[in-house]
């Protein structure tokens, strides 16, 4: 309903209106910044969780029709490693180090959909399988880049 700018204007107007109502009623125990305006209702929490579950379910289906060799970061990097070892000149001429981020981006993003560093028991990024695969690939013995 509201655009990005309109939404913030709505919130500001809403807070101003609530402040004016408190001033008129003589409510003196309100502490600025301690408003519950930003808290979600049970219905909103339920809707959010349902929407999140739907997105996670859909994300699992993104690569279901892709051959396993092309949706596993470790397998993709293994192919590039083989290319680098067998044909180093061709590999270097293809500027693979510049292509890999764009190639792996969709695979990594799907794995990060549910990642939330603000949760108490979140997985460190360095512990994720895609990160370890990239780390192993970049730590190869014949690093010339």
N, C-alpha and C positions, 0 to 999 in steps of 0.2 A: 504494500500500500504506500509506504513512504520510501523515498529514495534515501541515499546515504545522508545527504545534507538535511533533508526534511525530517528524517528520523531523529537526528541530534537536536534539531529545533524543537520537535515535539517533546522530547525528554526535558529540555531546558524549560519550555513553557509549562510542562506538567510540574516540574519541581518548583518553579516560581509560584504557580497557583497553589500548591500545597503549602509553601512557606507563608504566603499571604493568608491562607486559611488558618494556619497555626497562630499567626500574629493576631488575627481578629478574635480567635477563641481564647487567647491568653495562655496558650500552651507554652510553658517555659522550660520544660525538661527535655526539649529536643536538642541533640548535639549534631552540629553540621558534619556531614560525611557519614553519619550513622543511620541513615535512612534505610528502610527496608524496600524502597521503590525498586531497587535493582534485584531483589530476591525473586526467584522463580516460584510459581505456584506448583502444586502437585500435578495439575493437569499439564502445565508447560514442561515439567520434568519428564512426565510420562510420554508426551509427544516427542520430546527431544530424543529420549532413549529409543523410541520406536523408529524414528527417522534415522538415527545412528545405526541401529541394527539393520535397517533396510540398505543403507549405504554399504555397510560391511559385507552384507550378503551379496550385493551387486559387485563389489570389488573382487570377491572370490571367483566370480564368473568371467572377469575381464579376459583372462588368458586361457580359458578352458579349451578353446579350439585352436590353440597354438601348439606346435610341436615342442616337446620337452626341451630340445636343444636350444630353443630360441626364447624361452621364458625363464630360464635359470641363469642367473648372473654368473655363477661359477663356471657353467658350461660355456657360456659366451666368451668369458675371459680366457678360458682354456684354448678356444679356437684362435683367439688373437695372440695368445702366447706361442702357440704352434706356428702361426704365421710369422711372428717376430723372429723365432729361432730358425725357421727354414728359409725365409726370404727377407732378411733384415733391410736390404735396400728398398724393396717394394713397400715394406711396412713403414719405413721412415718417410718415403715419398708420399704415402697416403695420409700423413698427418693424423694417425690414429689417436694420439693422445688428445687431439682436439675433438675428435668424433665420439669418443667413448662417453663423455658426459651426456650428450644428446641421445645417444643410443640407449644408455642405461636408465635415463631419467624416468620413463614410464614404469619400469620394473621397480625402481626404488620407491617411487611415489605411492604405488599400490601397497608396498610393504609398510609405508609410513602413515597410511590413512588412520590407523587406530593408535598410533604412537602419541602419547601425551606426556611431555616432560614435567607437567605440573602435578601429575598424580603421584601419590606417595610411593608406590611400588612400580615405577616405570623402568623399562629396560634402557640401559645406557646405549647410546648410538654406537659406541665402539664395540659393543657386544652383539650387535645385529649381524646376521649371516652375510648380508650384502656388503656391509662395511668391512668385515673380515676378508671377504673375497677380494675386494678392491685393494685392501692393504697387502694381501699376499701377492696380488698381481703387480703392484707397484714396487714391492721389495724383491723382485727377481734379481738374480745374480748379474744379468747383463743389462743393467739399467744404464742407458746412455742419455736419457732425457732428463 
